[in-house]
Amino acid sequence: METIDTLRDYNRLDLELYTYGVDLFRAHAKPIEPNRLVPFPIARAPDRRAVIRSASAIWAPGENSRLLELTVRFQAKVSVAELSLGVQINDAAGKVVWGTSTSNENLVLNYQTNCDSRATFFVQCDLPRGLYFLTVALSEPRRLGFQDHWIDRAALFEVAPPRAAAGPYVRGMKLQEFRSITEPDAQRIEQDAEQLRR
């Protein structure tokens, strides 16, 4: 008991400093926000020139269809010279399976500032059975290494029989078609189609 009292006496200043530090930490500590699983991350940087609104990877109609529709909805706040949309597919292990961009394919990405736009890559998919993830990015090719908005694992899709490739070592994806449209144009096309139906 006498030894403990002696140790406390010698370490009194250290204990006071520790108590002061704990009180200071508690006074400035912010409450911990619980983890939230959200389907799509919200852009936190208000000064982005272009923002991705959503992304999806959906099989084209038909039970045996191997055509995959990779759709990205986005909005450009300002005019960006040569704005490019990139897509990349990773397998469950994180390996890159396939990727391309509008600039690599010499495709025109249609958009108007402050208007919702969407672009769809139609891809012939011959991948082995498994889960795959879609990563999307908006960038300007001349600004290498910088993206206006990048979202890793923005969407996922599953390859299962009868769509799965015959062998586990076959990895094939091929771009078949690309469509890019602004929402005002989409509404106009829908109105024209409605008038034709009448």
N, C-alpha and C positions, 0 to 999 in steps of 0.2 A: 504494500500500500504506500509506503514511504517512497519507494522507487517511482511509482506512477505519479505521485504528487511532485516529485523532483523533476520528472520529465515534462509534466504539464507546465511547471514554472519556467523551465528553460525554453519551452516551445510556445509560451503564451502569445507572443507577437505573431508567430506563424498561424496560430489558431484564430486570432482576431482577424488577420488578413484573409484567411480562408472564409470565415463567416461573412466578412464584408463583401468578398467576391461573389459568394452564393446569393446574398441579398441583392447585389447589383444585377446579377444575371436574371434573377426572378422578376425584378422590376422592369427589365427591358425585353423579357422573353415574349414573343408573340404566340398566340394560340396556334397549335399545329392543325393545319387543315387536313381532314381525312382524305385518303386516296379516293379519287373519283374516276370510274371508268367511263369515259365519254366516247361516243362513236367517232368523233372528229375533233381534233384540237382547234381551239379558237385562236385566231391570230392575235398575238399580244402586242405586236409592234404597230402603232397607228400610222407610222410613216412609210409603210411598205408601198411600193409603186404598184404592185399587183398582188392579189390575194386569192388563194385557192379556197373555194367555198365548200366543195365536196368532191369525192372521188368514188367510183364504183367499178367493180369487175363482175360482169354478168354474162352468163352464157346466152347466146342467141337462141331464139325459140327452136324447139326440136329436141327430142330425148337424146339423140345421137350427135347433136351438133357439136362441132369442135371449133366453132367461131366464137371468140371471146370479145365482148365489147368493153373496152376500157374507157370510161367516160369521166371527164374532169370538168367541173363547173368552176368558173373563176371570174374575177372582176379586175380590170386595170383602172387605177385611179388617175393615171396620167398616160400619155402616149409614150410607149417604150419602143425605141428603134429595134426592129428585129426580135421582138418578144418571142421566146421559144418555150414550148411546153415539152418537158421530158417525162418519160415513164420508164419504170424499171421493175422487173419481176424477180423476186428472191424466193428460194425454197425455204422450208421450215428450218433448215440449218443455217440460213443466212447467206447462202451462196447465190451470186447473181446468175440468173438463168437467161435473161434477155433484157434488152433495153434499147430505146431509141428516143429521138426527139424530133420536133418539127423542123428544126434547123438541119439536123443530120439527114433527114429525108427530103429536104427542100420543099416542105409543105407550107402552105399559107395558113397562119393562125388568125382567124377573123375575130376582131373584138372592137368595141367602141368604149371610150372612156366612160366610167361610172355606169356601165350597163352590164348586166349579167350575160355571160357568154358560156358556151360549152363546146368541148371538142371531144371526139370519139375516135379512138384507134380500133379498127376491126382487125383482129389478129387470129390467124389460123394457129391453133394450139395443139401440139402433139407432145405433151409432157407425161412423165410417169405419174402414177397414182400418188397423191399427197396434197398437202396444204401449201398454198403459195400466197405471197404478199405483194401488193402493188405500192410502189413508192412514186410520188409525183413531185415535179418541181417546175417553177416558172423562173426563167432567167434570160439574160441577154448574153449571147455567145461571146461578144467582144469583152465582157467582164468575166474573164475566166476565174473560176473558183468562188464566185459570188452568185447567190440565188436570191431572187426577190421573195420567194416563198418555197420552202421545201418541207414535205411531210413524208416521213418514213412510215411504212406500213399503214398507209391511208385506207386500204381496203384489203380484203382477203377473198380467195376463192379456192374451191376444192376440185381436184381432178380425181374422178372415180370412174370405174367401168360404167358404161361402155366408152366413155370419152378418153380413158387413160391409154397412153401409148403401150404397145405390146411389150417392150422390154424396159427395165429400169434404167438403162444407160442411154436411151433415146431422149434427147432433149431438143425439141424443135419448136420454134415460134416464128411465124412469118407474117409481116404486115400485109394485109389484103386491101384495106381501104382506110381513108381518113375523112372525117367530116368535121367542119368547124363552122359554128353559127352563133350569132348574137341573139338574145332573147327577142328583141323587137323584130328581127327577121323571122324568127321561129313563129311568132304570133301572126305575122303577115302571111306566111306560108300556110298556117293552119286556117286562117280566114279564107284564103284562096281555095283551099281544099274543101272547106265547108260550102262555099258558093258553088263549086263544081258538083257537089253531092246533091244540091237542090235542083 
